[in-house]
Amino acid sequence: MSDLKDIKDLIDVIVVGAGNAALCAAISAHEHGAKVLILEAAPEESRGGNSRFTGGAYRFAYDGIEDLQQICTDMTDQEVNDVDYGTYTEAQYFDDMFELTKFRTDPDLCEILIKNSLETAKWVSQQGVKLRPGLGRQAFKINGKFKFWGGLALHIWGGGEELMGALYKNAEERGISILYETPALSLIQDGDKVCGVNIMHQGKQIALPSKTVILACGGFESNPQMRAQYLGKNWDVAKVRGTEFNMGAGLKMAIDIGAQPHGNWSGCHSVAWDVNAPAYGDLDIGDQFQKHNYPFGIIVNAKGERYVDEGANFHSHTYAKYGGMILQQPDMNVWQIFDNKVTNLLRSEYRIRRVTKVEANTIEELAEKLEGVNPVTAVNTIKAFNAACRTDIDFNPNVHDGRCTEGLEINKSNWANPIDEAPFHAYHVTTGVTFTFGGIKVTNDAQVEHQFNGAISGLYAAGEMVGGLFFDNYASGTGLMSGAVFGRIAGRSAANAAQQE
Ligand SMILES: Cc1cc2nc3c(=O)[nH]c(=O)nc-3n(C[C@H](O)[C@H](O)[C@H](O)COP(=O)(O)OP(=O)(O)OC[C@H]3O[C@@H](n4cnc5c(N)ncnc54)[C@H](O)[C@@H]3O)c2cc1C
């Protein structure tokens, strides 16, 4: 739907945004008896926010394959017998969140996220979202058996496109209305209580009353002015990996009525992204402009020098932080270099047609082809790297193998293979910003907190807008999970509050 004139009764819950967090909130509110309306700034064909661009990594705690089988009920015999899923316990999840955020994650929010993660994954699958083992992305085959590392055993089948397709279908079957091309402009209050939203609809500004409002309309990643303002120099020129609609409007309207800013406002999630990708995401490509397999190669900047430990950890622990470091390099772009030995380990994103890639049969020839790079230094860097590799230690992509370099100014800690087998191939990348970490503070019930006055009556938030979870870095697959956990809670809380009126 469609049309404002069809909305006759007072709405219990207005949900602002139509991404993963918003749809989970809307479905949850409806489950709890609320009459729900969703407002989406984008036209219908571009709906789905950042959530639609995702590859579908989904991080939740599990104690073994039995937990996974409750979510993925149709695992094949091969998926059951030929795969070592290990565990990803709540304790491991806490360790990852604490390590990656340097213990800065909000402990209450982090606990809610992790302790609800398995239950929420089950709930999401019951809403029609299909999850499958993420073989090849988070597990490599060693001695005939796939072994999972780093959590993320199940991915959303078909990525963001299928995730959002399933959630929209669910909402539609529930009769939840969505108004497209209808941005929320500001919140309406009656005294301290939020009681509706001012919207832009078909060229008119309209005041739309409701008993409660859930803001789930993303961070400020799409807004170059706010990126420069809060993230700093050069962030205005970064490419945006996903939606062009997350302009920080929800954050602004909440803060305008006194919401408490929370979390890492100078931080964001960003990755290595094809240098020729468009300014904003392209739904035909989804997340495939990303280039996440640098732990199996080296990265050089325009000077031809390495500047980071490519093998410090699994990519899922470093990719969200290393993306931003590219903006600090000369000309704000770098090259990832690999040799033939690891070609089979590279993910599908390295084989798309729209990839900025060069290939050569010698290191010298490759270095000449690296646009913008000093070729002499690049060759010297590769030779010095090769000589420093501890080839006496076995290579194993499934574990921190300790196959490091020694004696370099910046050593590589794991997976250090000499780059010595032709053909050599390299990929040109810059920074692609995914989402911003700064947000607003919410209570354990996902109600928005006021700076001076407890929680704001009638106002809830979910998804990227919830500040405090991520600082400096991020554990892959947590964005969708956080949206689902807090969206589900926000929906329940808002529906209950609406019923009490
Ligand atoms: C390329 C890419 C790959 C990713 N891969 C993964 C992954 O594999 N796993 C993972 O967990 N996370 C991934 N993420 C991160 C993940 O997408 C986000 O963390 C998550 O989807 C955010 O969900 P959300 O609902 O908060 O925001 P969104 O999905 O962005 O939804 C926000 C919605 O609000 C709308 N909106 C904005 N302003 C207004 C307004 N004023 N009025 C009305 N509507 C408005 C927007 O149009 C949008 O539809 C990826 C992100 C990108 C870009």
The ligand as an ORCA input file, in Angstrom:
! r2SCAN-3c Opt
* xyz 0 1
  C      26.769     -3.608      1.085
  C      26.390     -3.935      2.511
  C      26.575     -5.217      2.993
  C      26.243     -5.543      4.300
  N      26.346     -6.837      4.712
  C      25.898     -7.179      5.949
  C      25.839     -8.532      6.340
  O      26.152     -9.456      5.570
  N      25.393     -8.813      7.603
  C      25.002     -7.829      8.477
  O      24.615     -8.122      9.610
  N      25.010     -6.517      8.100
  C      25.433     -6.186      6.865
  N      25.414     -4.872      6.485
  C      24.978     -3.865      7.475
  C      23.464     -3.886      7.543
  O      22.946     -3.644      6.271
  C      22.894     -2.818      8.455
  O      23.522     -2.836      9.693
  C      21.420     -3.065      8.681
  O      20.811     -3.543      7.530
  C      20.742     -1.791      9.072
  O      19.364     -2.028      9.152
  P      18.397     -0.839      9.484
  O      17.038     -1.391      9.360
  O      18.809     -0.157     10.724
  O      18.670      0.233      8.321
  P      18.273      0.163      6.786
  O      18.133     -1.204      6.311
  O      19.226      1.045      6.070
  O      16.828      0.801      6.742
  C      16.621      2.175      7.006
  C      15.446      2.625      6.146
  O      15.010      3.916      6.583
  C      14.645      4.662      5.436
  N      14.661      6.082      5.797
  C      15.733      6.879      6.003
  N      15.329      8.111      6.371
  C      13.978      8.088      6.412
  C      12.971      9.046      6.745
  N      13.288     10.304      7.118
  N      11.671      8.673      6.691
  C      11.327      7.403      6.304
  N      12.248      6.462      5.965
  C      13.549      6.798      6.041
  C      15.639      4.256      4.396
  O      15.173      4.521      3.091
  C      15.779      2.756      4.679
  O      14.857      2.013      3.937
  C      25.728     -4.533      5.168
  C      25.519     -3.237      4.685
  C      25.834     -2.940      3.367
  C      25.567     -1.538      2.876
*
